[in-house]
Structure formats: structure tokens, C-alpha cells
Amino acid sequence: MAQITHQIGSRTYTFAGLRELLAKATPARSGDYLAGVAAGSAEERVAAQMALADLPLTTFLNEMVVPYEADEVTRLIVDSHDAAAFAPVRHLTVGGLRDWLLSDAADEAMLARIAPGITPEMAAAVAKIMRIQDLVLVARKCRVVTRFRNTIGLAGTLSTRLQPNHPTDDASGIAASLFDGLMHGCGDAVIGINPATDNVPQVIRLVSMLGEIIDRYAIPTQSCVLTHVTNTLAAIGRGAPVDLVFQSIAGTQAANASFGIDLALLAEARAAALSLGRGTVGDNVMYFETGQGSALSANANHGLDQQTCEARAYAVARAFKPLLVNSVVGFMGPEYLYDGKQITRAGLEDHFCAKLLGLPMGCDVCYTNHAEADQDDMDVLLTMLGAAGCTFVMGVPGSDDIMLNYQSTSFHDALYARRALGLQPAPEFLAWLRGLGIFADGDQVKLGGAVPALFQRALRQLS
């Protein structure tokens, strides 16, 4: 692509190509300054955004930001592009796409229709010129529904991942957090543990424990141990009752290689999980996590800004029809997202881009203890994501993950979001909660107030 120029007053700004234009148009964040790709001033950023708004969408089909020959993620993006789905918006510029997305013509059905025709770079580009309210409004119109043992993503719902991590993987500690979360209505997206000791025997032990609890109490949900995909494959080979396969993914081949994965390995893992046939209402068996800054941290960003790299990770996720995708937005730390303002913007960008691309997107509304952020910032992001139709958020005891040592959202935060925004858990899970008296009958999210008799023996054993 030839150089692009844009004039503001008497000053002319020049951008060397698409990669530089995307980077300079990105709202300010510490990771892009660290990478040396950010705009040098607010005026230069505005010039880049204005130039980007005038860029035809077809440009993204003709110029690759990471070479096709050198990167399998680029090849996936190009080779899987659906020209027929792209046709309704093919004539638009980036700015025109923004206007169209905000119009009544872009309804739920139309957005689902065009999703296979939108590339990650197009989604990233339009996000860069959108306000917060734009990101919320368009994402809210995108409906992505997935299924395994329950139905995730229906209108009027907000699901939660129950995250009962423990610093020593103690079974009693995990179970105590798990029952606490269930008593607050958490866990319909997944009951997911990050193991403190990450090896195959431990994975099998934790998967088996979660499977036993789900079976014993007939909970319409799924479990996942967030270990490396090769460990999950080994556990499946040894007969472990694996529901979902987890893996962290990124937006370039080199970044994924730093995780020890490639597309072929992910395909193998998905096939192995499908062979178990453990889903009861659907067969979405993959759970992916992403985060702005992961490619830069692996020195694998190819000169791209971190938000564009993040959007490219969604092409990887989309190829494997996941049940859940999750941006751990503040987990990377202030080196990539410095403060609450940057974390909030990034979380809403990630959710918007993923939903536009057709993914069941959730968000870990979180921050590390050395970031310039606090729970007030997280309350704002949680509320905005709930308004935007976020698929799921985290449920962590006391919002403080004592194993991963970061701050997230608590069981009570999930209750707040559902109550404030009139949202419910997944329908099968809601029926289970009401059947046990954990939730009271009625339209509002209300706790039933009593410990189900089914749980009482288990809780006595833990006390």
C-alpha cells in the first residue's frame, strides 16, 4: 500500500502503510508506546483516525498486515473469508461501516449474516474510530448462541464462569468456593479451575472431581481445567471426563508458537473432545482466552498495535466453534494497559470485535495489583459490558484470586450485574437454581435464602 497522508491545519501527516495507519489510529495505551508504534501526539492520532475512516474495506483484502507466506493466522483469515457474506458492506469505507453498524439496517439477523465476511483487521479498524457508546450499542445487537450442557448467549442472559482456584489445588478449598459460587447463582458458563500444579495426573484429578460434583448434583453446566492443550489431550487419552478443551491463543503464528500451539494441534484437540460426546444440548467444546499485549510480550507482534493483534486471535477462535471466548483484559498488567481508563476501553473493544466476528465473547473484568486501577473501574467496565450483551464474566470468591494473585469480579458482582440490568443465567441453569430454591421464583434475580438439602451434607463435611 502506498503512503497515506492526512492534513490537519498546515501540518501533513504521513503513514507508511496499513500497519502503521492502524497503529497510529489506536486510542492511547501503554503497550503500544512500549512497542514504539503509538501515535506521537493526540493530533497525529486524530489524523490517522480520519485517514482510516476514509479507507475502503476492500483494502484489507488486498494488503496483509502480516505476510501471508509467513503466518498461518493470516492464511486462515484470507482463506476462510466469505465473499458472499461480505457483499452487503463491500462498498463501504471504514467510516461508512461504522455508520452502517449504528444504523437500524444493521439488526441482529444482518449482523449474523455478515460476520463471516468481516476480517479481524476490519473489526479492529472500525473499533478504533468508535466511541464507547458505539462499541456498546453495536455489540448489544450481535447475538451469538452456543451450547454444550446448557445454552449460552441468549437475549436477556449473562452467564458466569465459576473460578474456584486454590493455591495448592486443595480439594476442600476448591469445593468450598465452588458451593459458595453455586449458592450465588454462578457457574452456568463453566466451572473452570486454573491448576496450581500443572501436570497430567493433577489435571485428571481435578477434571474427575468436577465431573463427579456436576453429576452428583445434576448441574446443567460444564467443567474445564485450564491447562495446556497437550495436557488435556493426554488426559483424554487416559480416559478423563473432559468437557471443554482450554487454550490461550494469540493473533500471530509466532505468538501461538510461544504458547506451544498451532492450528493443527487445536484441531486435534477439538476432534478428541468431540469424540467423547459429553455435551447434552450441543457440541461446542472449546474454551479460548486472549488478551491485548500477548503478541508483544512474545516479541511476535510484527510491528502491529496490540488491539489489531488481539482481533486477529479471534480468527483463530472462530475457526474452532468455541463454547466460550474470554478476554482477560487487565491481566497482562500496566505495561500493556496502564490504568482503569485503558482497561475499560480495551475490554469494550475486545467484546465488540469478537461479537462482530461471530464469537461468544466474555470478559474477565480484572486488573493486577500494580496497575493504576481499582474496583470502581471494574464496576464501570462490568456495567458497560452487561449493557453491551457480554456473554459471561468471572465469579471469583471475594473478587480476589488467591492462586493467580489478581483482582477480578466476585459472586456478588455477578448478582449486581444481573439485578441492575435485568439479566438471568442460562435457562437450563436458571431452572436448576429455582428447582433447588437457590433462586426464588419470579422475574427478578433473587436468592432463595435457604441452603438446599442436597448441599447440606457436603457443606457439613467442609466445615
N, C-alpha and C positions, 0 to 999 in steps of 0.2 A: 504494500500500500504506500502510495506517495505521501509526502509530508502533508499535514493538515495545519492550517493556520486559522486563527480567530483573533479579531481585533477588538480591543476594549479601549475606547478613547483614542489616544495617539499611540498606544502600545500594541504591537502584534505579537501574539504567542504562537509558537511553532511546536508541533508534536510529530515525532519521527514516524509514528505508525500506530496501529490499533492497540498494541500492547501498552505503549506509553500513554496514549489517549485515555484508555480505561483506568490506568493507574493514577494519572493526574486528576481525573474527574471524581475519584473516590473521596467521600467525606473523610475528614482527618482522623487518623488513628495511628497509634504508636508503632505498630508493626510495619506499616508502610514507610514511616520515617526510618525505622531500623534497617529496612531493606534498601533504602535510598531511592525509592520510586515515587514518593509522595510529591504533590504539588509544592512548589517553593513558597507560595503565598495563597491567601484566600482568593485574590484576584485571578491568579493562574488557574485555580481550581474551578472558578466560575467560567473562565474562558474554555476550559476543557469540557465542562458540562454542557455548555452551549454548542460547542462543536460536535460533541457526542449526540446531542439531541437531533442534530441535522443529518446524522449518518444513516443511510439506508440499511434496513435489516439484512438485506442480501449481502452486505459487506462481510457479515460474519460467516457466510457460507463460502466466501472466496478467499478470505485471509485467516490463517490459523495463528493463534497466539502462542501455541506450542507446536512445533513441526509435526506433521502427520507421520513422517517416516520414523521419527524418533520417540513417539509416545503412543502407547496403546489406548490411553484415555481419549486422546484426540481422534484416533482411528474409530473408537467406539462412538464418539459424538457424530463424526461425519457419516459413518457407515449406517448408523441407525436413524439418521434424520428422516422424518416422514414429510415428503414434499407436499402430499395432498393435505395433510393437517396444517401445514404452513401457509397454504394458498390464501386463506382469508385475510392474512396480515402481511403477505409478501410485499405488497406495495408500500408499506409504511416505513417511516424513519423510526429511530428510537424514541424521539419525542412524540411522534404520531402513535406509536404503540402505547405510550403512557396515557395519552388522551383516550385512546380506544378502550384500554383496560378499565379506565374510570367511568366509561360511558355505560348506559343501560344495555347497549348491544352486547357487551361482554358479560353475559349471565353465566350461571353455573354450567349449563349444557355446552355453551360455546367455549368456555374456558377448558372444559374437559376435552372438547374436540380438538383444540389447537395445541394442547400440551405436548404431544409427540413431535410437533413441528417447531417448538421453541428450543433453541440450543442454550446451554448454560451461560454462554457469553452474552447472548441476547438478554437473558433474565438478569444477569449481573449488570449489564449496561443500563437497562431501564430502571433498575433499583437505585442506581447512582444519581438519577435526576428526580427521584421521588421524595416527597415529604413523608414524615412519619405517618400521617393520616392516610396518605396514598397507599403505603405499604399495608396498613391495617385493612383498609376498605377492600382492596383487590384480593388479598389473601382470604378475607372472610367469604368472598364469593366462590372460592375454589373448594370443591368438595371432593375429598379423596377418602374412600372407604376400603378397609382391609379386614381380613378375617382369619382367625385360627380357631380358638375355642370361644371367642366372642366377636362382636362386631365393633370395630374401632373407626371413629371419624364421622359418625352420623351427625346431622344437624342437631344443635342443642346439647351436645355432649362435650365433656372434657375428661379425658382419661388420665390416669396417673401410673407411673412406674413406682412400685413399692421397692425401696432400696435399703434392705436391712443389713448393710455392710457391718463387719466386725473386725477389729484389728488383729485378731488371732483366729478368725473363722470359727469361733466357739459356737457350737450348735444351739446352746441355750440362749446365748446373746442374740443370735440371728432370729431364733424363734420368738423371743420376747418382742423384738422390733417388728417382726412380721405380724404377729397378732395385734399389736398396737396399731399398726397401719390398717389392717383389715377392719378394726373397730372404728376407724375414722373414714372408712369407705375408699381406701386407697388400694391399688393393685390391679385394676382392670386392664391396663395396658400390658403390664408384665410384672412378675415378681423377679427382680434381677439383682444378682449379687456380684460385686467386684471381689474376686477372691484375694485374700491377703497372701496366700501361698498358692502360686500359680503353677500347678503341675497336673498331670492327667489323673492320678489317683484322687487328688483333692477335688478336682472338677467332678469326677464321678460321684464322690461322696456328697457334694453339695447338690448336684442335679438330682440324685436319688432322694435326698432329704426333702427338697422342694416338691418333687413329684409325689412323694408319699403324703405330704400335707395337702396338696391340691386334690389328690384322690380321696383322702380320708374325709375331707370336708366338702367334697363335690364343688369346688370353687371353679366357676367358669372363667378361667384365666390361663395364662401360660407362664412358664418359668424360663429363665435364662441365666447361665453363669457366664460372665463377661470375661472370657479367657481368649487366648489367641485361637484363630480358626483351626490351626493344626491340632491343638489340644482337643477341640470339640470333635474334629474328625476321628481322632484316636479314641475318644470316649464313645462315640457312636460305634466304632469298630469293636469295642468291648461290651456292647450291649447296654450302654447307659440310656436312660429315658429322656433324651434330649428333645425339647420342644423347639426352641429358637436357636439359630446359629448367630453368634455375635462377631463383629469385627469392626475396628476403626478403619476408616478409609479416607483417602485424600484425592486431590484433583489432578495429580500428575503421576505418570508411571514411576518416576524416580521416588516420589514421596511414598507411594504404596510399597515400593521395594524396601524402603526404610522400615515399614511395618512388617516386612517379611511376607508380602502377599502379591498376587497378580490376579488378573481377571479369571484365568483358568482355575486357580485354586478356589476362588469364590464360587465358581460354577460347580466344581466338585463338591464343595461343602453343601451347597443348596440341594444338589441331587441326593446326597446322603441323607439330609434331613427329610426331604420329601419321601424317601423310601421307607421311613418309619411310620408314616401315615398317622401321626398323633393328633392332627387337627380334627375337630369335630364339625365346624361350620365353614372352614376354609383352609387354604394351603399356602398362606403367606408365612414363610418360615425364617426369614432373615431379619436381623436387627443390626442396623449400622449406626455408628456415631462418627460425627465430624466436628470440625472446629476451625474457625479462622486462625491462621498462623501455623497450622501443622506443616504445610509445604515449606514455608520459610524456615521453620525450626529444623528441617531436614536438609536445608540448602538445596531445595528441589523446586523452587518456585519459578524458575526460568525468567526472572525479571518481571513476573506478574504481581499485581497487587493481591493482597490476601483474600479479599472478598470475591474476586474473579476465580481464584484458585478454589475457594470453598464451593462456589456454584458448580464448578467442574466435577467436584466429588459427587454431586447429585446425579450426574450422568451415570456414574458407576453404580450408585444405589438403584437408580431407575431400572437398570438392566436386569436386576435380580428380584424384582417384585417383592419388596420387603413388607413385613407387617408394620415395622416402626423404623423411623429415622430420627436421630436426635442430634441437634447442635449443642455441644457442651460449651456454650458461648463464652463464659468468663473463665473457664477452667485453665486456659493456656497462660493466663497471668497478664500483668500490666505491661510486659514487654510487647504484647500484641494488641491488647485493648486496655488502655491506661486507666480509665475511670468509669463511673456509672453511666455517663453520657455515651461513651463509645460502646460500652457493653449493650446498652439499650438499643442503640441504632443497629448494631451488628446482629443482635438477636432477631429484630424485626425484619432486617434484610434477609437473613438466612431462612426464616419462616416463609417470607414472601416468595423468594426464588424457588424454594423446594416445592411449595404448593403450586406455583405457576407451572413447574415442570411435571406435576402429577404425583408428588410424593406425600406419604402420610407423615408429616413433619411435626415433631415435638421439640421441646427446648428445655435444657437444664438451665434454669434461671439461677445463675451461680456466679461466684467470684472467689478469688483466692484471698488469703488474709493480708497479702502485701499490696493489693490493688486499692486504688482510691475509690472505693465503693462501699456501700453498706446495705442493710436490709431495706431501707427506704427506697433505694434504687431498684432493688429486686421486686419490691411491691409494685412499683410503677411498671416494670417490664412484664411482670406476671399479669397484671390487669390488662395491659395493652395486648399481650398475646392471647388472653382469654377472649377479648373483644374481636381479635383477628381470626378466631376459629382455630387456634392451635390444637393439634391432635392430642398431645399429652404433655404433662410436666412431671417433675420428680416429687416423690414423697419420702423425705428423709427424717428420721427421728430428731426433733428439735432443730431442724434445718442445718445441723452440723454433722457432716460425715466424718466420724471419728477414725475411719480407716484411711480415706483419701485426703483428709485434712483440708477440706474446703467447705464453703458455705453454699447451701442450696435452698430449696423450698421444703417446708415441713408438711406433715399431715394436715395441720390446721390451716396452712396456706392454701392447700387444695380445697379444703372446705370453704374457705373465704371466697375463692375464685368462683366456685360453683354457686354459692349462695348469692354473691353480689351480681353475678351475670346470668343467673337463672339457668345454669347448666347441670347436667346429670352425668353419671358414669355410663359406660356401655350398657345397653339394655339388658343383656343376659346377666351381667354382674349386678345391675340395679335390682333385678328380680330376686337374685340370691340374697343381697343385703336386706331387702324387705322381708323375704321369707324367714330370715333368722332374727328379725327385729333389730338389726344394726341400724337400718334406716327406717324411719316412720313412714307410714303411707301418706300419700298426698303429693302435690305438685312441687313443693319446696324440698330442698335438701335439708333434712333434719335427722339428727341422731336419735335412735330409738331409746337410748338411755340405759338399756339392760345388757349385761354380758350374756350372749347366747349360751344356753345349757351345753351346747355342743362344744364350746370353747372352755368351759369352766374347769374341767379336769386337766386340760393341757396347761392352763394358766396356774392352777394349783401346783402342778409339778415344777413350774418355772420359778415359783415364789419361794 
